[in-house]
Amino acid sequence: MSESSYRRAVEQQAAQSANSESSESSKLSDAQLAANRANAQHSTGPTSAEGKAAVCLNAIKTGLTGRTVLLPSEDAAPYQALLREYEKLLQPVGVEERALVQSLVDCRWRLDRIPGLEMALFVLIRNEWIARDPKYNNPVTAILTEMEIRRQHEKEFRNLQIQEARLARRREKEMAELLRLQKERKAREAEALAQAAQAYLLATHRNQPFDLAAFGFEFSTQQFQAYLATLTPARKQDLLQQALKGEDQQAA
């Protein structure tokens, strides 16, 4: 409990005790109050370099694992630009694919933040050391000082490495999942386009009208026309034969 919080609690208790008949037994003595105030000084936060570095690390953890991707000091414009680049490259379709691309961007953003966080942690500790002893500001011993800082604060720097590895694994896993979903989707699309082509070629063979929407296909006319343009005459003939065979089987 902080000193101010404790003072308010004591004042409230004293006010209540003043209205009671047993005030003498419930009041704190001056010695007790002084002792409690002295104890409260131990709850004012870290003052050592190690303690302040730990507080800094708490902020680092939040920046790498929390729900909020952008820190208050970060600009949203570069993040949005990165998201657009990923969407242009990966071409997500549907809710699941877009969610995976979003998560990939979040991982990339946090991974790019880690080198700066590591440097910030090092500078924070080094400045604390210099304030405590100016000898640590000697350029001649700068490498030795850095080695000593990393040795004494190995846990803090190791945590950044752990978070980096975790984010890298997550990105790899989500990229694999995205590629799997896209492969399955494209296979379904190819099958649907082939079925649409069979229906179209059969209708053309019989001089009948063909309405893409009437057959329940969800892709656009532009997609269908682009697909037809990729078909060789042999492939078109093969698809027509498949359509005629399927029709004969249904009739039988």
Buried (B, 14 or more C-beta within 10 A) or exposed (E): EEBEEBBEEBEEEBEEBEEEEEEEEEBBEEEEBEEBEEEBEEEEEEEEBEEBBBEBBEEBBEBBEEEEBEEEEEEEEEBEEBBEEBBEEBEBEEEEBBEBBBBBBBBBBBBEBBEEBBEBBBEBBBBBBBEEEEEBBEEEEEEEBEEBBBEBBEEBBEBBEEBBEBBEEBBEEBBEBBEEBBEEBEEEBEEBBBBBBBBBBBBEEEEEEBEBEEEEBEBEEEBBEEBBEEBEEEEBEBBBEBBBEEEEEEEE
